[in-house]
Amino acid sequence: MVLKNVTALSRGAQAILLKELSATARPAVRLMSTSTENIDQAVRAGYFHEELYYRISGVHVRVPPLRNRKEDIPIIVQWFLQKHSHLSAFRPPTVSPETLRYMVEYSWPRNIAQLDEAIRSIVATGNEETILELLTAEPRGEEFGQDTTLSLKDCAKSASRQAERRMILQALTRTHWNKKKAAQELRISYKALLYKLKEIEV
């Protein structure tokens, strides 16, 4: 049995799970649990049951976030393409080198679940440009963080940056990442485009 994001369980649910796991010396099921958080820190902070932690922590496999293992992204992309095409009975679409490059360079703030969603949208629509719309529409963590009490001016500024980012990425995709042609399409200088690419971290 796979229990996803175990640290999201309420204290009550944790107590029930601990009771079930403690009922016998050898549980009838093999449990594999995952977490997007550091469970050690969750135990120290007091919102994850220490005894449950020891019950489920037989073997630890720590997987770095996607942004720290970008070389794995092309392989994972191909795997998700095959997976969702098989489930949907669609032929696996191809992803252009330009879009794949964008996916490798993207920071993936919601980690592999976000990549999974992006590939699912490509398979469903048959259009790889949907990934640009999907990802650029999401608020960036460094702009919003955990604080939702932004002023109207801040929100307008952020929306403007997201729209600008989307236009630049779409122009680059259309021109197969030819930056000079993209700059001409956007009616800005090549130097200005390079500055904006650095500003939006592409």
KOLDO-54252 format. One line per 5 residues: number of its first residue (from 1); their letters; for each residue x negated, y negated, z of N, C-alpha, C. Coordinates in nm, 3 decimals, decimal comma, always signed. Layout:
BEGIN
NUM) A) X/Y/Z/X/Y/Z/X/Y/Z | ...
END
This chain:
BEGIN
1) MVLKN) -0,085/+0,119/+0,000/+0,000/+0,000/+0,000/-0,088/-0,124/+0,000 | -0,053/-0,221/-0,083/-0,129/-0,346/-0,092/-0,048/-0,457/-0,027 | -0,109/-0,524/+0,068/-0,045/-0,635/+0,138/-0,119/-0,762/+0,099 | -0,055/-0,844/+0,015/-0,120/-0,963/-0,036/-0,112/-1,078/+0,063 | -0,221/-1,154/+0,071/-0,228/-1,275/+0,154/-0,179/-1,248/+0,295
6) VTALS) -0,246/-1,157/+0,363/-0,204/-1,112/+0,495/-0,203/-1,224/+0,599 | -0,286/-1,325/+0,581/-0,291/-1,434/+0,678/-0,166/-1,523/+0,671 | -0,084/-1,506/+0,567/+0,039/-1,584/+0,557/+0,153/-1,524/+0,640 | +0,131/-1,404/+0,696/+0,235/-1,341/+0,778/+0,259/-1,421/+0,905 | +0,385/-1,429/+0,946/+0,417/-1,495/+1,073/+0,366/-1,410/+1,188
11) RGAQA) +0,358/-1,468/+1,307/+0,312/-1,391/+1,423/+0,404/-1,272/+1,450 | +0,534/-1,292/+1,426/+0,629/-1,183/+1,447/+0,606/-1,069/+1,350 | +0,582/-1,103/+1,223/+0,555/-1,000/+1,122/+0,424/-0,929/+1,151 | +0,325/-1,005/+1,200/+0,197/-0,944/+1,237/+0,217/-0,842/+1,349 | +0,300/-0,876/+1,447/+0,326/-0,786/+1,561/+0,393/-0,658/+1,514
16) ILLKE) +0,488/-0,670/+1,420/+0,556/-0,552/+1,366/+0,458/-0,462/+1,291 | +0,373/-0,525/+1,208/+0,275/-0,449/+1,132/+0,177/-0,378/+1,225 | +0,132/-0,449/+1,328/+0,039/-0,390/+1,425/+0,104/-0,271/+1,495 | +0,231/-0,283/+1,531/+0,301/-0,174/+1,598/+0,309/-0,052/+1,509 | +0,337/-0,072/+1,381/+0,347/+0,039/+1,287/+0,211/+0,106/+1,267
21) LSATA) +0,107/+0,024/+1,256/-0,027/+0,081/+1,235/-0,078/+0,152/+1,360 | -0,029/+0,111/+1,476/-0,075/+0,171/+1,602/+0,007/+0,292/+1,643 | +0,113/+0,320/+1,569/+0,204/+0,428/+1,608/+0,136/+0,564/+1,607 | +0,043/+0,584/+1,511/-0,030/+0,711/+1,503/-0,178/+0,683/+1,491 | -0,256/+0,783/+1,529/-0,402/+0,766/+1,519/-0,446/+0,757/+1,374
26) RPAVR) -0,376/+0,830/+1,285/-0,407/+0,826/+1,142/-0,281/+0,784/+1,067 | -0,272/+0,657/+1,027/-0,152/+0,610/+0,956/-0,125/+0,693/+0,832 | +0,004/+0,706/+0,797/+0,044/+0,788/+0,682/+0,012/+0,720/+0,550 | -0,016/+0,590/+0,552/-0,045/+0,518/+0,428/-0,184/+0,457/+0,436 | -0,241/+0,436/+0,320/-0,368/+0,365/+0,312/-0,337/+0,219/+0,280
31) LMSTS) -0,379/+0,130/+0,367/-0,345/-0,012/+0,353/-0,463/-0,090/+0,297 | -0,434/-0,166/+0,192/-0,533/-0,260/+0,137/-0,472/-0,399/+0,148 | -0,539/-0,487/+0,219/-0,486/-0,623/+0,237/-0,580/-0,725/+0,177 | -0,522/-0,833/+0,127/-0,601/-0,942/+0,069/-0,568/-1,072/+0,141 | -0,657/-1,167/+0,129/-0,634/-1,299/+0,189/-0,711/-1,403/+0,111
36) TENID) -0,647/-1,518/+0,091/-0,717/-1,630/+0,027/-0,790/-1,715/+0,129 | -0,768/-1,684/+0,257/-0,834/-1,757/+0,365/-0,939/-1,669/+0,431 | -1,026/-1,733/+0,508/-1,125/-1,662/+0,587/-1,055/-1,607/+0,712 | -1,041/-1,473/+0,720/-0,965/-1,414/+0,830/-1,037/-1,435/+0,964 | -1,169/-1,433/+0,962/-1,245/-1,458/+1,086/-1,205/-1,593/+1,145
41) QAVRA) -1,196/-1,695/+1,057/-1,158/-1,828/+1,104/-1,012/-1,830/+1,151 | -0,926/-1,754/+1,082/-0,785/-1,748/+1,122/-0,770/-1,688/+1,262 | -0,853/-1,586/+1,293/-0,849/-1,525/+1,426/-0,897/-1,626/+1,530 | -1,006/-1,694/+1,499/-1,060/-1,793/+1,595/-0,963/-1,908/+1,617 | -0,889/-1,944/+1,511/-0,792/-2,054/+1,523/-0,667/-2,011/+1,598
46) GYFHE) -0,647/-1,880/+1,615/-0,536/-1,831/+1,695/-0,408/-1,802/+1,620 | -0,409/-1,811/+1,485/-0,284/-1,782/+1,415/-0,286/-1,647/+1,344 | -0,392/-1,569/+1,366/-0,391/-1,432/+1,318/-0,428/-1,340/+1,434 | -0,350/-1,235/+1,453/-0,365/-1,145/+1,567/-0,499/-1,072/+1,562 | -0,578/-1,086/+1,669/-0,713/-1,029/+1,671/-0,710/-0,876/+1,659
51) ELYYR) -0,616/-0,812/+1,731/-0,611/-0,666/+1,727/-0,571/-0,617/+1,588 | -0,480/-0,689/+1,521/-0,441/-0,652/+1,385/-0,561/-0,666/+1,291 | -0,638/-0,770/+1,314/-0,760/-0,791/+1,233/-0,851/-0,669/+1,240 | -0,875/-0,618/+1,360/-0,963/-0,502/+1,374/-0,900/-0,376/+1,315 | -0,766/-0,369/+1,315/-0,697/-0,254/+1,257/-0,713/-0,246/+1,106
56) ISGVH) -0,716/-0,361/+1,040/-0,719/-0,361/+0,893/-0,857/-0,389/+0,836 | -0,956/-0,409/+0,921/-1,087/-0,453/+0,872/-1,189/-0,340/+0,864 | -1,147/-0,225/+0,815/-1,241/-0,113/+0,803/-1,353/-0,143/+0,705 | -1,316/-0,184/+0,584/-1,414/-0,216/+0,480/-1,382/-0,355/+0,427 | -1,481/-0,442/+0,426/-1,462/-0,579/+0,377/-1,523/-0,593/+0,238
61) VRVPP) -1,450/-0,654/+0,147/-1,504/-0,692/+0,017/-1,476/-0,839/-0,001 | -1,579/-0,920/+0,004/-1,562/-1,065/-0,011/-1,586/-1,103/-0,157 | -1,484/-1,160/-0,219/-1,492/-1,196/-0,361/-1,502/-1,348/-0,371 | -1,609/-1,400/-0,429/-1,624/-1,546/-0,442/-1,513/-1,604/-0,530 | -1,475/-1,730/-0,511/-1,374/-1,792/-0,596/-1,423/-1,800/-0,741
66) LRNRK) -1,329/-1,814/-0,833/-1,363/-1,817/-0,975/-1,466/-1,925/-1,009 | -1,455/-2,039/-0,942/-1,547/-2,148/-0,976/-1,692/-2,113/-0,947 | -1,713/-2,010/-0,864/-1,849/-1,967/-0,830/-1,894/-1,845/-0,909 | -1,809/-1,796/-0,998/-1,847/-1,681/-1,082/-1,786/-1,697/-1,221 | -1,820/-1,808/-1,283/-1,763/-1,842/-1,413/-1,797/-1,740/-1,521
71) EDIPI) -1,908/-1,669/-1,503/-1,946/-1,569/-1,604/-1,846/-1,454/-1,612 | -1,765/-1,437/-1,507/-1,665/-1,329/-1,507/-1,535/-1,369/-1,577 | -1,515/-1,498/-1,599/-1,386/-1,546/-1,651/-1,350/-1,486/-1,787 | -1,440/-1,481/-1,887/-1,401/-1,420/-2,016/-1,352/-1,276/-2,002 | -1,416/-1,198/-1,915/-1,374/-1,058/-1,895/-1,236/-1,053/-1,830
76) IVQWF) -1,214/-1,139/-1,729/-1,086/-1,142/-1,659/-0,975/-1,189/-1,754 | -1,005/-1,287/-1,838/-0,908/-1,336/-1,936/-0,864/-1,223/-2,028 | -0,959/-1,147/-2,077/-0,926/-1,035/-2,167/-0,842/-0,930/-2,095 | -0,874/-0,905/-1,970/-0,798/-0,806/-1,893/-0,654/-0,851/-1,874 | -0,635/-0,979/-1,840/-0,499/-1,032/-1,821/-0,423/-1,033/-1,954
81) LQKHS) -0,491/-1,063/-2,064/-0,425/-1,061/-2,195/-0,370/-0,921/-2,225 | -0,453/-0,820/-2,200/-0,410/-0,682/-2,223/-0,295/-0,644/-2,130 | -0,309/-0,682/-2,003/-0,208/-0,647/-1,903/-0,072/-0,705/-1,937 | -0,066/-0,837/-1,962/+0,063/-0,902/-1,985/+0,121/-0,866/-2,122 | +0,036/-0,840/-2,219/+0,085/-0,797/-2,351/+0,148/-0,659/-2,340
86) HLSAF) +0,086/-0,572/-2,262/+0,140/-0,437/-2,244/+0,275/-0,442/-2,172 | +0,285/-0,525/-2,068/+0,409/-0,535/-1,991/+0,521/-0,597/-2,074 | +0,483/-0,688/-2,165/+0,584/-0,758/-2,245/+0,607/-0,694/-2,381 | +0,530/-0,588/-2,410/+0,540/-0,520/-2,540/+0,504/-0,614/-2,655 | +0,417/-0,713/-2,628/+0,369/-0,802/-2,731/+0,227/-0,761/-2,771
91) RPPTV) +0,189/-0,799/-2,889/+0,052/-0,777/-2,931/-0,037/-0,879/-2,861 | -0,150/-0,837/-2,805/-0,236/-0,932/-2,733/-0,280/-1,047/-2,823 | -0,250/-1,171/-2,785/-0,293/-1,284/-2,868/-0,444/-1,306/-2,854 | -0,499/-1,375/-2,949/-0,641/-1,410/-2,941/-0,653/-1,549/-2,880 | -0,762/-1,570/-2,811/-0,791/-1,700/-2,751/-0,913/-1,757/-2,821
96) SPETL) -0,900/-1,878/-2,870/-1,010/-1,938/-2,945/-1,130/-1,965/-2,854 | -1,251/-1,970/-2,912/-1,370/-2,001/-2,832/-1,358/-2,134/-2,758 | -1,289/-2,230/-2,819/-1,274/-2,362/-2,755/-1,188/-2,353/-2,629 | -1,076/-2,279/-2,639/-0,989/-2,264/-2,521/-1,058/-2,182/-2,414 | -1,130/-2,078/-2,456/-1,203/-1,996/-2,359/-1,310/-2,080/-2,289
101) RYMVE) -1,373/-2,167/-2,364/-1,474/-2,255/-2,304/-1,409/-2,346/-2,199 | -1,291/-2,398/-2,231/-1,221/-2,483/-2,134/-1,188/-2,405/-2,008 | -1,143/-2,279/-2,025/-1,109/-2,198/-1,909/-1,232/-2,169/-1,824 | -1,347/-2,150/-1,888/-1,469/-2,124/-1,813/-1,512/-2,249/-1,735 | -1,492/-2,365/-1,794/-1,536/-2,489/-1,731/-1,438/-2,541/-1,626
106) YSWPR) -1,313/-2,495/-1,631/-1,210/-2,542/-1,538/-1,242/-2,493/-1,396 | -1,201/-2,570/-1,296/-1,238/-2,538/-1,157/-1,146/-2,435/-1,090 | -1,026/-2,409/-1,145/-0,931/-2,311/-1,091/-0,910/-2,327/-0,941 | -0,849/-2,440/-0,899/-0,829/-2,463/-0,755/-0,741/-2,359/-0,688 | -0,650/-2,293/-0,763/-0,567/-2,187/-0,704/-0,620/-2,048/-0,738
111) NIAQL) -0,746/-2,046/-0,780/-0,821/-1,923/-0,799/-0,757/-1,831/-0,903 | -0,771/-1,699/-0,885/-0,735/-1,604/-0,990/-0,585/-1,599/-1,016 | -0,503/-1,631/-0,916/-0,357/-1,634/-0,938/-0,320/-1,739/-1,042 | -0,392/-1,851/-1,042/-0,366/-1,957/-1,139/-0,407/-1,913/-1,280 | -0,520/-1,842/-1,290/-0,563/-1,790/-1,419/-0,462/-1,687/-1,471
116) DEAIR) -0,410/-1,605/-1,382/-0,308/-1,506/-1,419/-0,185/-1,575/-1,477 | -0,139/-1,682/-1,412/-0,023/-1,756/-1,461/-0,050/-1,816/-1,599 | -0,171/-1,869/-1,617/-0,206/-1,933/-1,743/-0,204/-1,833/-1,858 | -0,262/-1,715/-1,836/-0,264/-1,614/-1,941/-0,124/-1,561/-1,969 | -0,042/-1,548/-1,865/+0,096/-1,503/-1,884/+0,171/-1,601/-1,975
121) SIVAT) +0,146/-1,730/-1,959/+0,214/-1,829/-2,042/+0,168/-1,820/-2,187 | +0,040/-1,790/-2,209/-0,011/-1,775/-2,346/+0,055/-1,656/-2,414 | +0,064/-1,544/-2,341/+0,126/-1,424/-2,397/+0,274/-1,448/-2,427 | +0,343/-1,516/-2,336/+0,487/-1,538/-2,350/+0,520/-1,631/-2,467 | +0,438/-1,735/-2,485/+0,466/-1,834/-2,589/+0,393/-1,807/-2,720
126) GNEET) +0,284/-1,730/-2,713/+0,203/-1,706/-2,832/+0,126/-1,828/-2,875 | +0,116/-1,927/-2,785/+0,049/-2,053/-2,818/-0,052/-2,086/-2,710 | -0,179/-2,082/-2,743/-0,281/-2,105/-2,642/-0,286/-2,249/-2,593 | -0,227/-2,342/-2,669/-0,228/-2,481/-2,625/-0,143/-2,503/-2,500 | -0,054/-2,407/-2,470/+0,027/-2,421/-2,350/-0,059/-2,422/-2,224
131) ILELL) -0,176/-2,359/-2,232/-0,262/-2,356/-2,113/-0,313/-2,495/-2,080 | -0,338/-2,577/-2,183/-0,384/-2,714/-2,159/-0,275/-2,794/-2,089 | -0,151/-2,778/-2,136/-0,040/-2,850/-2,074/-0,016/-2,803/-1,932 | -0,029/-2,670/-1,912/-0,005/-2,613/-1,780/-0,107/-2,662/-1,677 | -0,234/-2,658/-1,715/-0,340/-2,690/-1,620/-0,356/-2,840/-1,598
136) TAEPR) -0,344/-2,918/-1,705/-0,362/-3,062/-1,689/-0,244/-3,126/-1,619 | -0,129/-3,058/-1,615/-0,012/-3,113/-1,547/-0,022/-3,098/-1,396 | -0,113/-3,012/-1,348/-0,124/-2,988/-1,204/-0,207/-3,096/-1,137 | -0,163/-3,144/-1,020/-0,243/-3,241/-0,946/-0,376/-3,180/-0,908 | -0,483/-3,256/-0,921/-0,615/-3,208/-0,882/-0,632/-3,222/-0,732
141) GEEFG) -0,696/-3,125/-0,671/-0,710/-3,121/-0,525/-0,779/-3,244/-0,469 | -0,884/-3,292/-0,541/-0,958/-3,405/-0,486/-0,877/-3,533/-0,491 | -0,771/-3,536/-0,577/-0,689/-3,656/-0,586/-0,579/-3,655/-0,481 | -0,524/-3,536/-0,453/-0,411/-3,527/-0,363/-0,445/-3,468/-0,228 | -0,538/-3,370/-0,226/-0,573/-3,305/-0,101/-0,448/-3,253/-0,033
146) QDTTL) -0,443/-3,268/+0,100/-0,326/-3,223/+0,176/-0,233/-3,339/+0,210 | -0,272/-3,459/+0,174/-0,196/-3,577/+0,212/-0,098/-3,613/+0,102 | +0,032/-3,606/+0,130/+0,133/-3,637/+0,029/+0,188/-3,779/+0,046 | +0,132/-3,857/+0,136/+0,182/-3,992/+0,160/+0,104/-4,090/+0,074 | +0,109/-4,072/-0,057/+0,039/-4,160/-0,149/+0,129/-4,279/-0,184
151) SLKDC) +0,065/-4,391/-0,214/+0,141/-4,508/-0,255/+0,185/-4,491/-0,399 | +0,282/-4,570/-0,440/+0,331/-4,565/-0,578/+0,218/-4,599/-0,675 | +0,134/-4,691/-0,636/+0,021/-4,731/-0,720/-0,075/-4,614/-0,741 | -0,102/-4,539/-0,633/-0,191/-4,423/-0,642/-0,131/-4,316/-0,732 | +0,001/-4,294/-0,719/+0,068/-4,194/-0,801/+0,062/-4,231/-0,949
156) AKSAS) +0,085/-4,360/-0,977/+0,082/-4,405/-1,117/-0,058/-4,391/-1,175 | -0,158/-4,421/-1,093/-0,297/-4,409/-1,138/-0,331/-4,263/-1,168 | -0,286/-4,174/-1,079/-0,313/-4,032/-1,097/-0,243/-3,978/-1,221 | -0,117/-4,018/-1,241/-0,042/-3,973/-1,358/-0,109/-4,020/-1,487 | -0,162/-4,141/-1,484/-0,232/-4,195/-1,600/-0,357/-4,114/-1,630
161) RQAER) -0,430/-4,076/-1,525/-0,551/-3,996/-1,544/-0,517/-3,859/-1,602 | -0,407/-3,799/-1,552/-0,368/-3,667/-1,601/-0,326/-3,674/-1,748 | -0,254/-3,779/-1,786/-0,212/-3,795/-1,925/-0,334/-3,815/-2,015 | -0,429/-3,894/-1,969/-0,551/-3,918/-2,045/-0,630/-3,788/-2,062 | -0,640/-3,712/-1,954/-0,712/-3,584/-1,959/-0,646/-3,490/-2,060
166) RMILQ) -0,513/-3,485/-2,057/-0,440/-3,397/-2,148/-0,465/-3,436/-2,293 | -0,461/-3,565/-2,324/-0,483/-3,612/-2,461/-0,623/-3,578/-2,509 | -0,721/-3,597/-2,421/-0,860/-3,568/-2,459/-0,879/-3,420/-2,487 | -0,825/-3,335/-2,402/-0,841/-3,190/-2,420/-0,768/-3,141/-2,545 | -0,653/-3,198/-2,573/-0,580/-3,159/-2,694/-0,656/-3,202/-2,820
171) ALTRT) -0,716/-3,322/-2,815/-0,795/-3,369/-2,929/-0,918/-3,281/-2,950 | -0,982/-3,243/-2,841/-1,098/-3,154/-2,851/-1,060/-3,018/-2,906 | -0,944/-2,967/-2,865/-0,898/-2,838/-2,916/-0,869/-2,845/-3,066 | -0,803/-2,952/-3,108/-0,770/-2,968/-3,250/-0,896/-2,979/-3,336 | -0,999/-3,043/-3,282/-1,122/-3,065/-3,359/-1,228/-2,960/-3,331
176) HWNKK) -1,186/-2,851/-3,263/-1,280/-2,743/-3,228/-1,400/-2,796/-3,150 | -1,372/-2,883/-3,058/-1,471/-2,944/-2,967/-1,579/-3,025/-3,040 | -1,542/-3,078/-3,155/-1,630/-3,173/-3,224/-1,602/-3,310/-3,161 | -1,692/-3,355/-3,076/-1,667/-3,475/-2,995/-1,657/-3,601/-3,079 | -1,734/-3,607/-3,188/-1,728/-3,728/-3,272/-1,591/-3,738/-3,340
181) KAAQE) -1,541/-3,624/-3,390/-1,409/-3,625/-3,453/-1,300/-3,653/-3,351 | -1,317/-3,596/-3,231/-1,218/-3,619/-3,126/-1,214/-3,767/-3,088 | -1,330/-3,831/-3,081/-1,336/-3,974/-3,049/-1,264/-4,056/-3,156 | -1,281/-4,015/-3,282/-1,214/-4,086/-3,392/-1,062/-4,070/-3,380 | -1,018/-3,948/-3,347/-0,873/-3,924/-3,330/-0,817/-4,009/-3,218
186) LRISY) -0,894/-4,021/-3,110/-0,848/-4,094/-2,993/-0,868/-4,245/-3,006 | -0,938/-4,284/-3,114/-0,965/-4,426/-3,142/-1,047/-4,491/-3,032 | -1,146/-4,417/-2,987/-1,242/-4,472/-2,891/-1,382/-4,440/-2,943 | -1,482/-4,505/-2,887/-1,619/-4,478/-2,931/-1,667/-4,343/-2,878 | -1,766/-4,289/-2,944/-1,825/-4,161/-2,902/-1,880/-4,173/-2,760
191) KALLY) -1,945/-4,288/-2,733/-2,001/-4,312/-2,600/-1,892/-4,316/-2,494 | -1,779/-4,379/-2,527/-1,667/-4,387/-2,433/-1,610/-4,248/-2,406 | -1,604/-4,164/-2,509/-1,553/-4,028/-2,490/-1,645/-3,949/-2,397 | -1,775/-3,961/-2,419/-1,870/-3,890/-2,332/-1,853/-3,934/-2,186 | -1,831/-4,063/-2,167/-1,812/-4,115/-2,031/-1,685/-4,056/-1,970
196) KLKEI) -1,577/-4,052/-2,048/-1,451/-3,998/-1,997/-1,460/-3,848/-1,968 | -1,534/-3,776/-2,052/-1,553/-3,632/-2,028/-1,625/-3,608/-1,895 | -1,722/-3,692/-1,869/-1,794/-3,682/-1,741/-1,700/-3,718/-1,625 | -1,614/-3,816/-1,647/-1,523/-3,864/-1,545/-1,417/-3,758/-1,510 | -1,371/-3,683/-1,611/-1,269/-3,581/-1,585/-1,332/-3,444/-1,566
201) EV) -1,464/-3,440/-1,559/-1,538/-3,317/-1,528/-1,516/-3,207/-1,630 | -1,529/-3,242/-1,758/-1,519/-3,144/-1,867/-1,654/-3,135/-1,934
END
